[in-house]
Amino acid sequence: MRRLNFTKSVSSVLSRFSSQWNNDSDGFDWKSRDLHEKRALAMSYIGDIKKRVPIHDAIRIKAQINKEALYCNEKPTSLFEPISSLTDHEETHEDVNKYFKTVIDDLLDEFSGDVLNSIPESDVSFLKNEFFGDEKAESDCLQKWLKYRREIADYQSYLSIPISEQNVWSAWYLRHIKGN
């Protein structure tokens, strides 16, 4: 029995590092070879529960982390508040610009190295109208989106995947199960 298990493990390791496909000079078969190897790897994960357990655990942990991250927003964001509610006097153009600059600086600090760093100064006025419009409907829409995002955090797990996506050739498995 040990010899059989050892032989299976050695053959699976060798098949993982070597391919049964010949590399022809034209290289036309690389797509089929790649797809075949990904399917074989997916089948090995689907067939062996011991290989799947870490994947399921990782998905559960990711869903839990997402849920905790959405609920641990301790300080209220100033994006949802109108400027007039933050000041006692009627704001001037200079006050609005200072406030806008502090919010943008906070965003740049939070998402440094992200898309916000590539925004030119000339486009800032467009962003101002987009984020700081006077309409309450826009801020309500953003608050509803955040609420819905919090509500669906529980369902971002393996069990929420439809039965049709849980079959052998499903795109979900092929997207999430990767080789070495």
C-alpha positions in Angstrom: 0.0 0.0 0.0 2.8 2.4 0.8 4.5 1.6 -2.4 1.3 2.4 -4.3 0.9 5.7 -2.5 4.5 6.6 -3.1 4.2 5.8 -6.8 1.1 7.9 -7.1 2.8 10.9 -5.4 5.9 10.6 -7.5 3.9 10.4 -10.7 1.8 13.4 -9.8 4.9 15.4 -9.1 6.5 14.4 -12.3 3.4 15.2 -14.3 3.2 18.6 -12.7 6.7 19.5 -13.9 6.7 17.8 -17.2 4.1 18.0 -20.0 2.8 15.2 -22.1 2.6 17.7 -25.1 5.5 18.1 -27.5 6.6 21.6 -28.2 6.5 21.8 -32.0 8.5 24.4 -33.8 5.4 26.4 -34.8 4.0 26.6 -31.3 0.3 26.4 -32.5 -0.7 23.9 -29.7 0.3 26.1 -26.8 -3.3 27.2 -26.1 -4.7 23.7 -26.1 -1.8 22.4 -24.0 -2.2 25.2 -21.5 -6.0 24.6 -21.3 -5.5 20.9 -20.9 -2.9 21.3 -18.1 -5.2 23.8 -16.3 -8.1 21.4 -16.5 -6.0 18.5 -15.3 -4.8 20.6 -12.3 -8.4 21.6 -11.6 -9.6 18.0 -11.8 -6.8 16.9 -9.4 -8.1 19.6 -6.9 -11.7 18.7 -7.4 -11.0 15.0 -6.9 -8.9 15.4 -3.7 -10.7 16.9 -0.7 -7.3 17.4 1.1 -6.3 19.8 -1.6 -9.6 21.7 -1.6 -9.8 22.3 2.2 -7.2 25.2 2.1 -9.0 26.8 -0.8 -12.3 26.7 1.0 -10.7 28.0 4.2 -9.1 30.9 2.3 -12.4 31.9 0.8 -14.1 31.9 4.2 -11.2 33.9 5.7 -11.4 36.4 2.8 -15.2 36.8 3.3 -14.6 37.3 7.1 -11.9 39.9 6.5 -14.1 41.8 4.0 -16.9 41.8 6.5 -14.7 43.1 9.3 -13.1 45.7 7.1 -16.5 47.1 6.1 -17.8 47.3 9.7 -14.6 48.7 11.3 -14.8 52.2 9.7 -14.5 54.1 13.0 -14.3 57.7 11.9 -17.2 59.0 9.7 -16.1 59.9 6.3 -16.5 63.5 5.3 -17.5 62.6 1.7 -21.1 62.0 2.8 -21.4 65.3 4.8 -22.3 68.7 3.2 -19.7 71.3 3.8 -22.2 73.6 5.5 -22.7 71.1 8.3 -19.0 71.2 9.2 -18.8 75.0 9.6 -20.7 77.4 11.8 -20.5 80.3 9.3 -21.4 80.5 5.7 -18.5 79.2 3.7 -16.6 81.2 1.3 -14.9 80.0 -1.9 -11.6 79.8 0.0 -13.1 77.7 2.8 -14.5 75.3 0.2 -11.2 75.0 -1.5 -9.4 74.3 1.8 -11.9 71.7 2.7 -11.7 70.1 -0.7 -7.9 70.1 -0.5 -7.9 68.4 2.9 -10.3 65.7 1.7 -8.2 65.0 -1.5 -5.0 64.9 0.6 -6.7 62.4 2.9 -7.7 60.3 -0.1 -4.2 60.5 -1.6 -2.7 59.4 1.7 -5.1 56.5 2.0 -4.7 55.3 -1.6 -1.1 56.3 -2.3 0.3 54.8 -5.4 -3.2 54.4 -6.8 -5.1 56.1 -9.6 -5.6 59.3 -7.6 -1.9 60.1 -8.0 -2.3 60.3 -11.7 -5.1 62.8 -11.7 -4.0 66.2 -13.2 -4.8 69.4 -11.4 -7.1 70.5 -14.3 -9.4 67.5 -13.6 -9.8 68.3 -9.9 -12.8 70.6 -10.6 -14.6 67.7 -12.3 -14.0 65.5 -9.3 -15.2 68.2 -7.0 -18.5 68.4 -8.8 -18.7 64.6 -8.8 -18.0 64.1 -5.1 -19.2 67.3 -3.5 -22.4 68.1 -5.4 -25.1 69.9 -3.4 -27.6 67.2 -4.1 -28.5 65.0 -1.2 -29.5 62.2 -3.6 -25.9 61.5 -4.6 -24.7 61.2 -1.0 -27.8 59.0 -0.2 -26.9 56.8 -3.2 -23.3 56.4 -1.9 -24.6 55.6 1.6 -27.0 53.0 0.2 -24.2 51.4 -1.9 -22.0 51.1 1.2 -25.0 49.6 3.1 -25.6 47.0 0.4 -21.9 46.3 0.2 -21.9 45.5 4.0 -25.0 43.3 3.6 -23.5 41.2 0.9 -20.2 40.6 2.6 -21.7 37.5 4.3 -22.5 36.0 0.9 -19.1 36.4 -0.7 -18.1 32.9 0.2 -17.9 29.5 -1.6 -21.4 28.6 -0.5 -22.9 31.5 -2.3 -21.7 30.3 -5.7 -24.6 28.9 -7.8 -24.9 25.2 -8.3 -24.3 25.7 -12.1 -21.0 27.3 -11.3 -19.9 24.4 -9.1 -19.5 21.9 -11.9 -16.2 20.4 -13.0 -15.5 22.7 -16.0 -16.8 25.9 -14.4 -15.0 29.1 -15.0 -15.0 29.8 -11.3 -12.7 26.8 -10.6 -10.4 27.6 -13.5 -10.1 31.2 -12.5 -9.4 30.6 -8.8 -7.3 27.4 -8.9 -3.8 28.2 -10.2 -0.7 26.2 -10.8 2.6 26.6 -9.1 
